[in-house]
Amino acid sequence: MGVDLEKLNPEQRAGATHLDGALLVLAGAGTGKTRVITYRIARLIETGVAPDRILAVTFTNKAAGEMRRRLEALSPGKGALVWAFTFHSFCAKIVRMHHQELGLPRHFTIYDQSDQKKLVAESMKELGLEDQKSKAGLFVSIISRAKDDLLDAGSYEIHAMSSIDQSRQVAAKIYKVYENKLSKAGALDFGDLLLKTCQLLRDHPKVREHWQEHFTHLLVDEYQDTNHAQYILTKTLAAKHKNVCVVGDDDQSIYSWRGANIRNILEFERDFPNTKVVTLERNYRSTGRILDAAGLVIHHNKTRKPKKLWTEAAPGDEVRVQELPNEHEEATWVVRRIQDEVAAGRSLKDFAVFYRTNAQSRSFEEAMRRARIPYKIVGAMRFYERKEIKDALAYARIVVNKRDSVSLDRVINCPPRGLGAKSLELAESYAAQHGLSLWDAFWAHGQIEGLGAKAKLAFGEFTNTLEKLRDTTEKLPAGGAMALIFEATGYWAWIESEMETDPEAAGRLANLQELLNAVKEYDDKEKQSGRESSLSSYLEEIALQTGLDDYDENTPAVTLMTIHLAKGLEYPVVFLTGLEEGLFPIGGGNATPEDLEEERRLCYVGITRARERLYMTYAATRRLFGQVYASLPSRFIIEAKLFGRSPTASGGGASSPYGAVGAPSVRAAATGFKNGQCVKHPQFGRGVVAEISGAGDTMKVTVRFDDGRVAKLLTRYAPLEPA
């Protein structure tokens, strides 16, 4: 019995039956692209193509495994013979087969990221760059990106030395030493797998001709996510037969920060003339109203292939947009909606909460804990388990209890103080010999034999700083104490100094900002309850909270994740949160057109994960750096034409105390303001209008609040009302 094509819609069938020549399948979200790929391969096998001469590559092991399973089901006994791999696993196989041509040992080792970081650190030490060892992660990223761009150490050095950027010149030196160490170890890193395969096909004509002849048909999934090395590999392998099919969606290209190039899919027809293009637009996942919102947003992008998703499913519930006073209330509101829907019969596993940055997870985690709702964070550590948060809390614990040796050991070199392993070993030995705590040994550093002058100075400065902090923070509320710790220890300044060179530093700083927000919220809560806030009481609360975080993974739980990690997933109910200018899209008005289009694609991905119900939320004010700032709703809400709509009876659950959907913009614009008018703000309190500028949608008011704060607010969006 042949492959049953009746299970495919007309567009899917067109893709599955176009067997020869170049084929571009533009597959919108939820349109069944995997089915097209597997049925097309099954048809190739059915028409006589040898399965082992078909190569299908994708990006994740899970996707490759699912592809192999479906192929075997469609073509029993033959489907398993198809070369179905991830790019990296395919390249590892080729490199292993041709290790001699590449001058590699047969049993070479593949280093992961932690191995890379260690080797880079050793390379930096060899170059006398030990004082910059905190940047090892940055240099790993630079080297990996260079390899994705097919720049080996020699090529990168040529580019770097012609640049005035000294950091690139330093990276070139490290790259060179790193490569020598890799070679001596008989090892490759992940970037090498792609780089070495491309070099092999470039430099060895017989090998290139063999594989170009061997693979008569090539299929590439998620083509919008390919980097330069993967693009070159695809073009090279398909050069002879030109039977290449790529499947993807330019509207879901969201990984430029890790080397993906949207031009690869947009310019495929230029690379392969006479390409047949099949566009999949029928969506099998979401309701009509969800698809309408997604289409209205992505339509504003100029760099895209035209397509419009549609469905035969019912229109479904209205997409609900909700303004909340702040991020704390945003999280509380989300939890209430989940509780309402669970009470109506849904399972906790039906819900996903998406946010733009990892730091935003904190308020949702705390709201879930308060409500005793099980949750899981996908692809990221819990907020209080992140390194910078653990470092900050370790400092706080030492200030409260100097005998805490675990915390001492954690932060003694964060920031780096020039205390090597030998110095720490001498201090630990002294403590053991004299029956002292580690802190007491640090304090008595002058008595430790064999300790160098530099180490003694470092121990002295460290202990003096913490002793002073102990005295000055004793009577401060937790928020003030934590802010002082950040400043006095140099930890905040250290992370901040990495901003220009380390791509991860901004995220770490955002997490520290979020920790300050959490502590200040704790202060407010204690004050309202008539209790005094202190660092020790806050640390105790955190210790009790985190002890309740471990749930059985089989227990139904709400999913929390960044939108980047949501790609490829779907949920009955999705909360797309933090939709504010400057946060989502990140950069807001300062973003480049290219960055803004990628942010819009990210929003499109978030919207199209929802099957039945979509909630979009934003906070009127958000705490940053411990201070509260007014926010503007994201342009994506406006582009989706969701302001001004009222939720259907079934769309929103319990009524909200914060007003109807879209009400903020309508309320503020309609009210009007005048100089000297008394007003009130849900976060800032009461105040007086001091100045008015602009008119209509661009009207701004400057308000002097009773607490002395002065803020300029855009009346169209500000949650400001007459007092």
Steps between C-alpha positions, in 0.01 A plus 500: 500500500637839401534813706152637577508859379131549580604593855664816362330824403561629143802717593660227711443256214665740255812503719502124558468415130754745354790255502766643269665841485510776761202540732431771757223419747396813689325343796313735729464417869289189564455413132638144509849539354636178653226306325606650165864405556431141606241436229733645237781266608258205504393588144865519389559151639177375339615629159829310523748738667736305729424611858870517593550761227254740664633746757259680734644744752337696779605683817413288801550135590134485597391618153739259327374210713137588429581517128659152505200358689251641250706386201516143625123504553442624142770281338551190719847350466625790288422818690767420759767496225452870419780729626289696752730703724555833665760713321757429771441124518522473120826695495644290783431189294668645189802631692542163673493323163762738353717564806818414307442766233450751779804386697289398798522190719219256432373510856500876544311646795218752461520775763185657639466862614638441850805325350544795264484748784765312694729482196452870424586581863821297468583683176449835671728395784769401251470845339527679835132600496404345831361831620235469226402139572145612583463566126566137403132452414509803270800365310333160465206681333731699270689187389178305445351780292821524295480129420134534401619768255767253374789704640775277638761642739726622216217667310362662812846634585528668159163670550578597859844645435358728230246629753549779753293299749754381756258249654486320163878491491507345848235249390713408197798418723286290733337323201844403367624355831162334557521325162849372580371357827204339322738341252731368774199354678372334184172681545242702307236736631147531359598782265779282360253235385349743249827679422699181440229351279490813284882503481500132406257554212687812388854364509451136392335482154463120502324503834276787387409325175428176685243654735349725234441190289384287792220725627251525218246681718557745784238636741564771760247577772482837686704659221438850639725403794807406294829685551768564238675164542171309468407708196830418327467133591149485352605671175810281463324166552214594265724636223494192275141371501336823613221301660483709813191568706510754782214548743458792735325821590673836468241637745652274768865598451594606856859387548718763330682547833646153462591528132180411313453699180147565376640577154569128449129427464402833343761462224466125440339558159804706395737220604293235319330634184173335390406427860142386557347685796224345709342711772323328790247737654229272642556485875399192701589637843337830591160666493413763241528795738847395615613472137350841419706660778817326381440606140434863587828521694730326251349692207697804621830332411638595159768230474280193452328275251127576476276242668181505709403225739140378501302222663173316461474489878255722687597864565534419869527737794614858462870560562504675836734792572536605862676794658621450859643763737841328533685174440393363839132549417562366149624171644214488752245560225648220287483260795134593563410430137673162524310420821171598331567279201614206712178534701316480166669169417839569341822327606801703617703354211272692259657834598818675388627840613742666257727796574771683306788475751594242763496763775122535461445148630551610861160665552320206336693245707414682821132533404484128418663412832261721696204331329663157541475436128761253366710647220805416294748725327610377157860552394603721789584473866259624761560863587662435836725229353672725248869563565484876550201465735679232700809724515298797625316294762832344611632849575183574696535178698860581594394844620236334718713198603875519447544130589324399176806343333309378193398856414853626576655248264248596230572874490863534614599556136180663371610757386852360442736602780818324391459224758623179345435141599823487704404801714155359570651160580738660753208684665291183518793307650559774760132492598509121539824502704378767742138396524377823342223583259606590146405863573727506806784364288441773241495759780829363639667498158809673639578189705485254209848381400581490130229750405627765256464875548242527219283228652524657848387833359206333321389314814530821702292710262236226471453452874509873576232566239268235641556607862402856409196370313397299805497818709332727245225258386392376844219754537418546129198341332587208273479707179741766622737236638507306172561814293789592731648151469493524120684831515755436778615156378545623142282216372253725312783708348680182393198367308432848358861528376445189286206651312695614193687174450293217644163431330377322813580787739184696418287202596689455828458869582128477424474207741677701772260788436214255538644376832505860627138533389411185694670621818334843480161334451575294812574824688165645390312187604665493845426870552134453409482212748649712776825303514857619465684376194853368538752312290484197729119477483509528120762225471289275721193556282695422184640181655149383589360588157765323294457187708149460352608526136569135422199335345477158342551551125199278426271729700294734279667842514482841338786560254710817527748588224651770284334537160821389324463158661132471404567452130367164383271460803128558547257531792123531537540822702786749464581814701724735302626742768707816541376655176651843559713728285865455591440153639314333213613622256831533679654837416165644395553818298879459516499161322631470143242410232657151476486446877142625515394259226657211692319609817177501299573149372555398861158640591350307207660179630357566846148564372495193275587262787143541631239248391179615667551806715752786503553762770733795438603706803706808578583698812424872522807534723802274540778511755849541354818556702278502806303801367150500354455628144190553288468271197342535158309204354691315228441608143420133429173527694406805294608333173277201585210750530413364843451829686141595555357149478289360780555138603226249426321347794697179454828669427607647827377304800445713807466875457814703558537787750727679253246591234394363163728399218650801330353737757827677595549671164135597468464617862809721504436658162137574578554646848726792410718684751582859595771677700452481876260208474519235776553153359572149627715217369461134616872473579624856564198617700354852501656797322445830318533571127789747463534521122318389184652455154371366171140418416280201424689171486832676561393698808746472789454621856769568757373403847649588838396220735450541874812294578719752310529290185463677163395301191417587140220275374338444161128543573395259227642210698567619856267350767433852627161617626356819656531488880 
